[in-house]
Amino acid sequence: MSLSDWERNGWLTRHQTSHNEIRDLLQVVERDLADSAAED
C-alpha cells in the first residue's frame, strides 16, 4: 500500500509547508539537542 492509497482512502491529507515552518521545526530540533546534552 502506497502513500497515495492512504491519501485516497482519507487516512492522510496533503500538507503544503512553508520556509517559516521548516525553520521553526529546525529550531525545535536544535533546542532539544542542546537540552539533551545538558548535564542537569
PDBQT receptor file of N, H, CA, C and O in Angstrom, charges set to zero:
ATOM      1  N   MET A   1       0.853  -1.179   0.000  1.00  0.00    +0.000 N 
ATOM      2  CA  MET A   1       0.000   0.000   0.000  1.00  0.00    +0.000 C 
ATOM      3  C   MET A   1       0.895   1.237   0.000  1.00  0.00    +0.000 C 
ATOM      4  O   MET A   1       1.829   1.325   0.796  1.00  0.00    +0.000 OA
ATOM      5  N   SER A   2       0.621   2.171  -0.869  1.00  0.00    +0.000 N 
ATOM      6  H   SER A   2      -0.138   2.100  -1.516  1.00  0.00    +0.000 HD
ATOM      7  CA  SER A   2       1.430   3.376  -1.012  1.00  0.00    +0.000 C 
ATOM      8  C   SER A   2       0.791   4.551  -0.257  1.00  0.00    +0.000 C 
ATOM      9  O   SER A   2      -0.348   4.477   0.202  1.00  0.00    +0.000 OA
ATOM     10  N   LEU A   3       1.562   5.626  -0.149  1.00  0.00    +0.000 N 
ATOM     11  H   LEU A   3       2.488   5.686  -0.522  1.00  0.00    +0.000 HD
ATOM     12  CA  LEU A   3       1.015   6.834   0.476  1.00  0.00    +0.000 C 
ATOM     13  C   LEU A   3      -0.148   7.392  -0.334  1.00  0.00    +0.000 C 
ATOM     14  O   LEU A   3      -1.090   7.950   0.229  1.00  0.00    +0.000 OA
ATOM     15  N   SER A   4      -0.084   7.243  -1.654  1.00  0.00    +0.000 N 
ATOM     16  H   SER A   4       0.681   6.790  -2.112  1.00  0.00    +0.000 HD
ATOM     17  CA  SER A   4      -1.204   7.686  -2.496  1.00  0.00    +0.000 C 
ATOM     18  C   SER A   4      -2.475   6.929  -2.142  1.00  0.00    +0.000 C 
ATOM     19  O   SER A   4      -3.558   7.514  -2.116  1.00  0.00    +0.000 OA
ATOM     20  N   ASP A   5      -2.354   5.633  -1.870  1.00  0.00    +0.000 N 
ATOM     21  H   ASP A   5      -1.474   5.158  -1.891  1.00  0.00    +0.000 HD
ATOM     22  CA  ASP A   5      -3.516   4.848  -1.450  1.00  0.00    +0.000 C 
ATOM     23  C   ASP A   5      -4.078   5.369  -0.140  1.00  0.00    +0.000 C 
ATOM     24  O   ASP A   5      -5.292   5.500   0.018  1.00  0.00    +0.000 OA
ATOM     25  N   TRP A   6      -3.187   5.666   0.799  1.00  0.00    +0.000 N 
ATOM     26  H   TRP A   6      -2.201   5.559   0.671  1.00  0.00    +0.000 HD
ATOM     27  CA  TRP A   6      -3.622   6.192   2.098  1.00  0.00    +0.000 C 
ATOM     28  C   TRP A   6      -4.346   7.519   1.923  1.00  0.00    +0.000 C 
ATOM     29  O   TRP A   6      -5.366   7.767   2.566  1.00  0.00    +0.000 OA
ATOM     30  N   GLU A   7      -3.810   8.379   1.041  1.00  0.00    +0.000 N 
ATOM     31  H   GLU A   7      -2.981   8.177   0.518  1.00  0.00    +0.000 HD
ATOM     32  CA  GLU A   7      -4.451   9.674   0.790  1.00  0.00    +0.000 C 
ATOM     33  C   GLU A   7      -5.819   9.473   0.143  1.00  0.00    +0.000 C 
ATOM     34  O   GLU A   7      -6.790  10.134   0.514  1.00  0.00    +0.000 OA
ATOM     35  N   ARG A   8      -5.892   8.576  -0.806  1.00  0.00    +0.000 N 
ATOM     36  H   ARG A   8      -5.103   8.039  -1.107  1.00  0.00    +0.000 HD
ATOM     37  CA  ARG A   8      -7.140   8.294  -1.496  1.00  0.00    +0.000 C 
ATOM     38  C   ARG A   8      -8.193   7.753  -0.520  1.00  0.00    +0.000 C 
ATOM     39  O   ARG A   8      -9.380   8.045  -0.668  1.00  0.00    +0.000 OA
ATOM     40  N   ASN A   9      -7.768   6.974   0.467  1.00  0.00    +0.000 N 
ATOM     41  H   ASN A   9      -6.804   6.737   0.587  1.00  0.00    +0.000 HD
ATOM     42  CA  ASN A   9      -8.696   6.432   1.465  1.00  0.00    +0.000 C 
ATOM     43  C   ASN A   9      -9.067   7.435   2.544  1.00  0.00    +0.000 C 
ATOM     44  O   ASN A   9      -9.927   7.154   3.379  1.00  0.00    +0.000 OA
ATOM     45  N   GLY A  10      -8.426   8.611   2.541  1.00  0.00    +0.000 N 
ATOM     46  H   GLY A  10      -7.727   8.840   1.863  1.00  0.00    +0.000 HD
ATOM     47  CA  GLY A  10      -8.739   9.637   3.525  1.00  0.00    +0.000 C 
ATOM     48  C   GLY A  10      -7.987   9.468   4.832  1.00  0.00    +0.000 C 
ATOM     49  O   GLY A  10      -8.294  10.151   5.810  1.00  0.00    +0.000 OA
ATOM     50  N   TRP A  11      -6.996   8.562   4.870  1.00  0.00    +0.000 N 
ATOM     51  H   TRP A  11      -6.747   8.008   4.076  1.00  0.00    +0.000 HD
ATOM     52  CA  TRP A  11      -6.216   8.328   6.085  1.00  0.00    +0.000 C 
ATOM     53  C   TRP A  11      -5.110   9.356   6.236  1.00  0.00    +0.000 C 
ATOM     54  O   TRP A  11      -4.589   9.539   7.336  1.00  0.00    +0.000 OA
ATOM     55  N   LEU A  12      -4.741  10.028   5.161  1.00  0.00    +0.000 N 
ATOM     56  H   LEU A  12      -5.164   9.879   4.267  1.00  0.00    +0.000 HD
ATOM     57  CA  LEU A  12      -3.736  11.087   5.156  1.00  0.00    +0.000 C 
ATOM     58  C   LEU A  12      -4.301  12.281   4.417  1.00  0.00    +0.000 C 
ATOM     59  O   LEU A  12      -5.168  12.141   3.555  1.00  0.00    +0.000 OA
ATOM     60  N   THR A  13      -3.808  13.448   4.758  1.00  0.00    +0.000 N 
ATOM     61  H   THR A  13      -3.103  13.563   5.459  1.00  0.00    +0.000 HD
ATOM     62  CA  THR A  13      -4.144  14.644   3.986  1.00  0.00    +0.000 C 
ATOM     63  C   THR A  13      -2.847  15.320   3.565  1.00  0.00    +0.000 C 
ATOM     64  O   THR A  13      -1.874  15.348   4.318  1.00  0.00    +0.000 OA
ATOM     65  N   ARG A  14      -2.845  15.852   2.378  1.00  0.00    +0.000 N 
ATOM     66  H   ARG A  14      -3.636  15.829   1.766  1.00  0.00    +0.000 HD
ATOM     67  CA  ARG A  14      -1.678  16.530   1.834  1.00  0.00    +0.000 C 
ATOM     68  C   ARG A  14      -1.462  17.844   2.586  1.00  0.00    +0.000 C 
ATOM     69  O   ARG A  14      -2.421  18.541   2.918  1.00  0.00    +0.000 OA
ATOM     70  N   HIS A  15      -0.197  18.178   2.851  1.00  0.00    +0.000 N 
ATOM     71  H   HIS A  15       0.583  17.612   2.581  1.00  0.00    +0.000 HD
ATOM     72  CA  HIS A  15       0.137  19.391   3.593  1.00  0.00    +0.000 C 
ATOM     73  C   HIS A  15       1.183  20.183   2.818  1.00  0.00    +0.000 C 
ATOM     74  O   HIS A  15       2.194  19.624   2.393  1.00  0.00    +0.000 OA
ATOM     75  N   GLN A  16       0.950  21.459   2.635  1.00  0.00    +0.000 N 
ATOM     76  H   GLN A  16       0.129  21.913   2.981  1.00  0.00    +0.000 HD
ATOM     77  CA  GLN A  16       1.909  22.347   1.979  1.00  0.00    +0.000 C 
ATOM     78  C   GLN A  16       2.655  23.114   3.061  1.00  0.00    +0.000 C 
ATOM     79  O   GLN A  16       2.051  23.879   3.813  1.00  0.00    +0.000 OA
ATOM     80  N   THR A  17       3.954  22.913   3.141  1.00  0.00    +0.000 N 
ATOM     81  H   THR A  17       4.444  22.291   2.530  1.00  0.00    +0.000 HD
ATOM     82  CA  THR A  17       4.748  23.556   4.179  1.00  0.00    +0.000 C 
ATOM     83  C   THR A  17       5.292  24.894   3.682  1.00  0.00    +0.000 C 
ATOM     84  O   THR A  17       5.170  25.239   2.506  1.00  0.00    +0.000 OA
ATOM     85  N   SER A  18       5.884  25.623   4.594  1.00  0.00    +0.000 N 
ATOM     86  H   SER A  18       5.984  25.343   5.549  1.00  0.00    +0.000 HD
ATOM     87  CA  SER A  18       6.482  26.911   4.242  1.00  0.00    +0.000 C 
ATOM     88  C   SER A  18       7.910  26.968   4.770  1.00  0.00    +0.000 C 
ATOM     89  O   SER A  18       8.314  26.144   5.590  1.00  0.00    +0.000 OA
ATOM     90  N   HIS A  19       8.656  27.934   4.298  1.00  0.00    +0.000 N 
ATOM     91  H   HIS A  19       8.328  28.603   3.631  1.00  0.00    +0.000 HD
ATOM     92  CA  HIS A  19      10.020  28.142   4.768  1.00  0.00    +0.000 C 
ATOM     93  C   HIS A  19      10.020  28.399   6.279  1.00  0.00    +0.000 C 
ATOM     94  O   HIS A  19      10.868  27.877   7.003  1.00  0.00    +0.000 OA
ATOM     95  N   ASN A  20       9.080  29.194   6.740  1.00  0.00    +0.000 N 
ATOM     96  H   ASN A  20       8.391  29.618   6.152  1.00  0.00    +0.000 HD
ATOM     97  CA  ASN A  20       8.998  29.518   8.170  1.00  0.00    +0.000 C 
ATOM     98  C   ASN A  20       8.712  28.282   9.021  1.00  0.00    +0.000 C 
ATOM     99  O   ASN A  20       9.273  28.131  10.106  1.00  0.00    +0.000 OA
ATOM    100  N   GLU A  21       7.853  27.410   8.538  1.00  0.00    +0.000 N 
ATOM    101  H   GLU A  21       7.397  27.533   7.657  1.00  0.00    +0.000 HD
ATOM    102  CA  GLU A  21       7.522  26.208   9.299  1.00  0.00    +0.000 C 
ATOM    103  C   GLU A  21       8.759  25.306   9.438  1.00  0.00    +0.000 C 
ATOM    104  O   GLU A  21       9.031  24.788  10.522  1.00  0.00    +0.000 OA
ATOM    105  N   ILE A  22       9.492  25.122   8.355  1.00  0.00    +0.000 N 
ATOM    106  H   ILE A  22       9.271  25.542   7.475  1.00  0.00    +0.000 HD
ATOM    107  CA  ILE A  22      10.709  24.303   8.393  1.00  0.00    +0.000 C 
ATOM    108  C   ILE A  22      11.731  24.931   9.334  1.00  0.00    +0.000 C 
ATOM    109  O   ILE A  22      12.349  24.228  10.134  1.00  0.00    +0.000 OA
ATOM    110  N   ARG A  23      11.913  26.238   9.248  1.00  0.00    +0.000 N 
ATOM    111  H   ARG A  23      11.412  26.809   8.598  1.00  0.00    +0.000 HD
ATOM    112  CA  ARG A  23      12.851  26.938  10.134  1.00  0.00    +0.000 C 
ATOM    113  C   ARG A  23      12.471  26.733  11.592  1.00  0.00    +0.000 C 
ATOM    114  O   ARG A  23      13.330  26.445  12.426  1.00  0.00    +0.000 OA
ATOM    115  N   ASP A  24      11.185  26.879  11.903  1.00  0.00    +0.000 N 
ATOM    116  H   ASP A  24      10.487  27.113  11.226  1.00  0.00    +0.000 HD
ATOM    117  CA  ASP A  24      10.723  26.714  13.278  1.00  0.00    +0.000 C 
ATOM    118  C   ASP A  24      10.958  25.286  13.778  1.00  0.00    +0.000 C 
ATOM    119  O   ASP A  24      11.353  25.087  14.927  1.00  0.00    +0.000 OA
ATOM    120  N   LEU A  25      10.717  24.299  12.921  1.00  0.00    +0.000 N 
ATOM    121  H   LEU A  25      10.396  24.461  11.987  1.00  0.00    +0.000 HD
ATOM    122  CA  LEU A  25      10.948  22.916  13.322  1.00  0.00    +0.000 C 
ATOM    123  C   LEU A  25      12.426  22.639  13.566  1.00  0.00    +0.000 C 
ATOM    124  O   LEU A  25      12.775  21.920  14.502  1.00  0.00    +0.000 OA
ATOM    125  N   LEU A  26      13.290  23.198  12.739  1.00  0.00    +0.000 N 
ATOM    126  H   LEU A  26      13.006  23.782  11.978  1.00  0.00    +0.000 HD
ATOM    127  CA  LEU A  26      14.724  23.018  12.931  1.00  0.00    +0.000 C 
ATOM    128  C   LEU A  26      15.197  23.692  14.226  1.00  0.00    +0.000 C 
ATOM    129  O   LEU A  26      16.109  23.194  14.886  1.00  0.00    +0.000 OA
ATOM    130  N   GLN A  27      14.585  24.810  14.587  1.00  0.00    +0.000 N 
ATOM    131  H   GLN A  27      13.844  25.215  14.052  1.00  0.00    +0.000 HD
ATOM    132  CA  GLN A  27      14.921  25.459  15.851  1.00  0.00    +0.000 C 
ATOM    133  C   GLN A  27      14.523  24.588  17.040  1.00  0.00    +0.000 C 
ATOM    134  O   GLN A  27      15.222  24.552  18.052  1.00  0.00    +0.000 OA
ATOM    135  N   VAL A  28      13.399  23.888  16.913  1.00  0.00    +0.000 N 
ATOM    136  H   VAL A  28      12.831  23.917  16.090  1.00  0.00    +0.000 HD
ATOM    137  CA  VAL A  28      12.983  22.976  17.971  1.00  0.00    +0.000 C 
ATOM    138  C   VAL A  28      13.992  21.836  18.096  1.00  0.00    +0.000 C 
ATOM    139  O   VAL A  28      14.345  21.438  19.206  1.00  0.00    +0.000 OA
ATOM    140  N   VAL A  29      14.453  21.315  16.971  1.00  0.00    +0.000 N 
ATOM    141  H   VAL A  29      14.167  21.639  16.070  1.00  0.00    +0.000 HD
ATOM    142  CA  VAL A  29      15.460  20.244  16.989  1.00  0.00    +0.000 C 
ATOM    143  C   VAL A  29      16.737  20.726  17.670  1.00  0.00    +0.000 C 
ATOM    144  O   VAL A  29      17.298  20.029  18.517  1.00  0.00    +0.000 OA
ATOM    145  N   GLU A  30      17.192  21.916  17.298  1.00  0.00    +0.000 N 
ATOM    146  H   GLU A  30      16.737  22.482  16.611  1.00  0.00    +0.000 HD
ATOM    147  CA  GLU A  30      18.407  22.464  17.914  1.00  0.00    +0.000 C 
ATOM    148  C   GLU A  30      18.231  22.626  19.420  1.00  0.00    +0.000 C 
ATOM    149  O   GLU A  30      19.142  22.313  20.187  1.00  0.00    +0.000 OA
ATOM    150  N   ARG A  31      17.080  23.106  19.846  1.00  0.00    +0.000 N 
ATOM    151  H   ARG A  31      16.340  23.360  19.223  1.00  0.00    +0.000 HD
ATOM    152  CA  ARG A  31      16.807  23.290  21.269  1.00  0.00    +0.000 C 
ATOM    153  C   ARG A  31      16.810  21.940  21.998  1.00  0.00    +0.000 C 
ATOM    154  O   ARG A  31      17.400  21.802  23.069  1.00  0.00    +0.000 OA
ATOM    155  N   ASP A  32      16.144  20.956  21.401  1.00  0.00    +0.000 N 
ATOM    156  H   ASP A  32      15.665  21.069  20.531  1.00  0.00    +0.000 HD
ATOM    157  CA  ASP A  32      16.073  19.648  22.047  1.00  0.00    +0.000 C 
ATOM    158  C   ASP A  32      17.427  18.974  22.111  1.00  0.00    +0.000 C 
ATOM    159  O   ASP A  32      17.736  18.313  23.102  1.00  0.00    +0.000 OA
ATOM    160  N   LEU A  33      18.241  19.122  21.082  1.00  0.00    +0.000 N 
ATOM    161  H   LEU A  33      17.991  19.659  20.276  1.00  0.00    +0.000 HD
ATOM    162  CA  LEU A  33      19.599  18.563  21.110  1.00  0.00    +0.000 C 
ATOM    163  C   LEU A  33      20.443  19.229  22.197  1.00  0.00    +0.000 C 
ATOM    164  O   LEU A  33      21.203  18.562  22.899  1.00  0.00    +0.000 OA
ATOM    165  N   ALA A  34      20.303  20.528  22.328  1.00  0.00    +0.000 N 
ATOM    166  H   ALA A  34      19.685  21.069  21.758  1.00  0.00    +0.000 HD
ATOM    167  CA  ALA A  34      21.034  21.243  23.379  1.00  0.00    +0.000 C 
ATOM    168  C   ALA A  34      20.569  20.775  24.753  1.00  0.00    +0.000 C 
ATOM    169  O   ALA A  34      21.386  20.573  25.651  1.00  0.00    +0.000 OA
ATOM    170  N   ASP A  35      19.255  20.603  24.918  1.00  0.00    +0.000 N 
ATOM    171  H   ASP A  35      18.591  20.767  24.188  1.00  0.00    +0.000 HD
ATOM    172  CA  ASP A  35      18.727  20.128  26.204  1.00  0.00    +0.000 C 
ATOM    173  C   ASP A  35      19.225  18.730  26.528  1.00  0.00    +0.000 C 
ATOM    174  O   ASP A  35      19.523  18.426  27.682  1.00  0.00    +0.000 OA
ATOM    175  N   SER A  36      19.316  17.885  25.521  1.00  0.00    +0.000 N 
ATOM    176  H   SER A  36      19.074  18.132  24.583  1.00  0.00    +0.000 HD
ATOM    177  CA  SER A  36      19.742  16.501  25.770  1.00  0.00    +0.000 C 
ATOM    178  C   SER A  36      21.213  16.423  26.140  1.00  0.00    +0.000 C 
ATOM    179  O   SER A  36      21.647  15.446  26.752  1.00  0.00    +0.000 OA
ATOM    180  N   ALA A  37      21.987  17.443  25.776  1.00  0.00    +0.000 N 
ATOM    181  H   ALA A  37      21.634  18.236  25.279  1.00  0.00    +0.000 HD
ATOM    182  CA  ALA A  37      23.409  17.459  26.100  1.00  0.00    +0.000 C 
ATOM    183  C   ALA A  37      23.675  18.069  27.474  1.00  0.00    +0.000 C 
ATOM    184  O   ALA A  37      24.793  17.983  27.982  1.00  0.00    +0.000 OA
ATOM    185  N   ALA A  38      22.670  18.678  28.074  1.00  0.00    +0.000 N 
ATOM    186  H   ALA A  38      21.762  18.748  27.662  1.00  0.00    +0.000 HD
ATOM    187  CA  ALA A  38      22.831  19.309  29.386  1.00  0.00    +0.000 C 
ATOM    188  C   ALA A  38      23.075  18.236  30.449  1.00  0.00    +0.000 C 
ATOM    189  O   ALA A  38      22.483  17.158  30.396  1.00  0.00    +0.000 OA
ATOM    190  N   GLU A  39      23.928  18.530  31.392  1.00  0.00    +0.000 N 
ATOM    191  H   GLU A  39      24.408  19.406  31.436  1.00  0.00    +0.000 HD
ATOM    192  CA  GLU A  39      24.257  17.561  32.433  1.00  0.00    +0.000 C 
ATOM    193  C   GLU A  39      23.289  17.603  33.623  1.00  0.00    +0.000 C 
ATOM    194  O   GLU A  39      23.362  16.750  34.507  1.00  0.00    +0.000 OA
ATOM    195  N   ASP A  40      22.413  18.556  33.650  1.00  0.00    +0.000 N 
ATOM    196  H   ASP A  40      22.354  19.249  32.932  1.00  0.00    +0.000 HD
ATOM    197  CA  ASP A  40      21.475  18.692  34.772  1.00  0.00    +0.000 C 
ATOM    198  C   ASP A  40      20.390  17.658  34.720  1.00  0.00    +0.000 C 
ATOM    199  O   ASP A  40      19.520  17.633  35.590  1.00  0.00    +0.000 OA
TER     200      ASP A  40
